[in-house]
Amino acid sequence: MMTVTKPSPNRVDIVLSGLLDTAEMGEALDDLIAQSADVTHGQMLYTVQDFEMPTLGAITAEIARMPNLLSLLTRFDKCAVLTDSPWLRTAAEFEGAMIPMISIKGFALADTARAEAWLADKPDDENEEPFDNFPV
């Protein structure tokens, strides 16, 4: 399942969990494209839970929308990827290194506050408790 929400004018949140088939992928990507139409200098929070490889039909649905998806990337400056899968975080950051127009950073699911702060350009130390790094 993939859901797309738009909590603010320049932010889109995506939640991906479980297996995606052709219809779900097509609907979700069409929704993403529609909700991103008026975004400029946007941020995206992409949460991946219980990841399963999409079906071949889902991948085909994504390929069919690739021109729209590539132009969508120009609307976003940052994407935080939340997942407990280290390889998915690494893959997301690699993708960000290959696409110069967007900065992509991976975070563990428990690090939602850090991901939100990164998207909002707040330094990490603003989100720490005052004595979190106090020497003992």
SVG drawing of the C-alpha trace seen along z (x, -y; Angstrom):
<svg xmlns="http://www.w3.org/2000/svg" viewBox="-6 -27 38 36">
<polyline fill="none" stroke="black" stroke-width="0.4" points="0.0,0.0 1.2,-3.5 -0.5,-6.6 0.3,-10.2 -0.7,-13.2 0.1,-16.9 0.4,-18.3 1.5,-21.8 1.8,-23.7 5.5,-22.7 5.5,-19.3 4.4,-15.8 4.4,-12.7 4.5,-9.2 4.0,-6.0 4.9,-2.7 4.2,0.6 3.8,4.1 3.4,5.3 2.4,2.9 0.5,4.2 -0.1,2.4 -3.4,0.7 -2.1,-0.5 1.2,-1.8 -0.6,-3.6 -3.1,-5.3 -0.4,-6.3 1.9,-7.8 -1.0,-9.7 -1.9,-11.0 1.7,-12.0 2.0,-13.8 -1.3,-15.6 -0.5,-16.7 2.9,-17.9 1.7,-20.0 2.0,-23.4 5.0,-22.5 8.1,-24.6 11.3,-24.1 9.4,-21.3 10.2,-18.7 9.2,-15.1 9.0,-12.7 9.0,-9.1 8.3,-6.4 8.9,-2.8 7.6,-0.1 7.5,3.6 9.1,3.2 8.4,5.9 9.6,5.7 6.8,4.3 5.2,6.6 6.4,6.5 3.1,4.7 3.8,2.1 7.3,1.4 5.7,1.2 3.2,-1.4 6.2,-3.4 8.1,-3.3 5.0,-4.4 4.9,-7.6 8.7,-8.2 8.6,-11.5 6.1,-13.0 8.1,-11.6 11.4,-13.0 9.9,-16.5 8.4,-16.1 11.9,-15.9 12.5,-19.5 9.8,-20.6 11.5,-19.2 14.8,-20.2 14.9,-17.6 13.6,-14.1 14.0,-12.3 13.6,-8.6 12.5,-6.8 13.1,-3.1 14.6,-0.5 16.2,1.2 19.9,0.1 20.2,1.1 17.1,-1.1 18.6,-4.1 21.9,-3.5 20.1,-3.1 18.1,-6.3 21.2,-8.3 23.0,-6.9 20.1,-7.9 20.3,-11.4 24.0,-11.5 23.1,-10.6 20.4,-13.2 22.0,-16.6 18.8,-18.6 17.5,-16.9 19.1,-16.1 18.1,-12.7 19.0,-11.5 18.0,-8.3 16.9,-7.9 15.7,-5.1 12.0,-4.9 12.6,-6.0 14.4,-9.2 11.3,-10.9 12.1,-14.1 15.6,-14.3 14.2,-13.8 11.6,-16.5 14.3,-18.8 16.6,-18.1 13.7,-18.9 13.1,-22.1 16.8,-23.0 17.0,-23.0 20.4,-21.9 20.2,-18.5 21.2,-20.0 17.9,-22.0 16.1,-18.6 18.2,-17.1 17.4,-17.2 19.7,-19.6 21.7,-16.9 21.7,-14.2 25.4,-14.7 26.4,-15.7 29.7,-13.9 29.6,-11.5"/>
</svg>
